[in-house]
């Protein structure tokens, strides 16, 4: 591990200790600013030459979908691309990546103007204020009070395990600060008993709810971290319907909170899981319809024994059939989960004036 990786890991741990999560911090005061500065940001993102530098600062240049494309809108967790055929592509994340990058990319500047506001300007020359006195007064409820997250639910028992039925219906624990999202199961030490069952969950603010938009494609991309395969039970994606979308707490852990309709046309074999790079999961018509079911949506990775309710094979204690992929809490931004949705704009009715002769 390089010294830079060690430094980043220590900085992340220090940040989580101070703020409680990687996704909480001083950067939250930019959730609203990224909306207010829309005109200026869009110019910087698309201006000749400058755009290469600025897109790198926001880590937009990591997305193949943005290459050579005009970006018409940016929000804390997403940006919109105008396509040549009139459709639009939305690249959205499980966290406020772009307001975070706006903060971190220019952090020395923000802290200098914050210090000037705090020290003198706001007190004596308020009309000259930079407006950064509130840098340390961030709130979790900015940007419409809606946050998203990723992580996993897991039912757990003693080392001896419990029945498969109990594992599926048991009250599960949620983890939103884990570096990896998990899907699969562990065997217990007693024959046909199971210690852990994992369901991976990702929530996104798609903001298409109630509109006439039609999603023509939707691809969920997750970066593989590891796979421990014994029987190679495949997995699929379903809907997930919690009460709270910004934290994996107990209100979303129950079996009835998970859908049963498959969002991928074919089940995904664990042996096809790519390690160290993105795995692209194309959603079918049911998955694309889910894009407009609510402003904030939740997608769940589930193994087929869990999804289809049949008891999987068992072997010695801790034998696993499980995959893990990077969560947003992994160091860096190049492997964050992302959802890419291409959608058509609603048709605009055309009014054709007519001449009526009144005799």
Secondary structure, DSSP 8 states (H G I E B T S, - for coil): --HHHHHHHHHHHHHHHHHSSTT-SGGGGHHHHHHHTHHHHHHHHHSTTHHHHHHHHHTGGG-GGGTT-EEEEEETTEEEEE-TTS-EEEEEESS-HHHHHHHHHTHHHHHHHHHHIIIIIHHH-GGG--S-GGGG---TTTGGG----EEEEEEE--TT-B-HHHHHHS--EEESS-SEEEEEEEE-SSTT-EEEEEEEEEEEE---TTS--EEEEEEEEEEEEEEE-SS---EEEEEB--S-SSS--GGG-SGGGB--S-SSSS-B-GGG--BSSEEEEE--HHHHHHTTS-SEEEEEEEEHHHHTT------STT-EEEEEEE-TTSSSSTT--EEEEEEE---------------
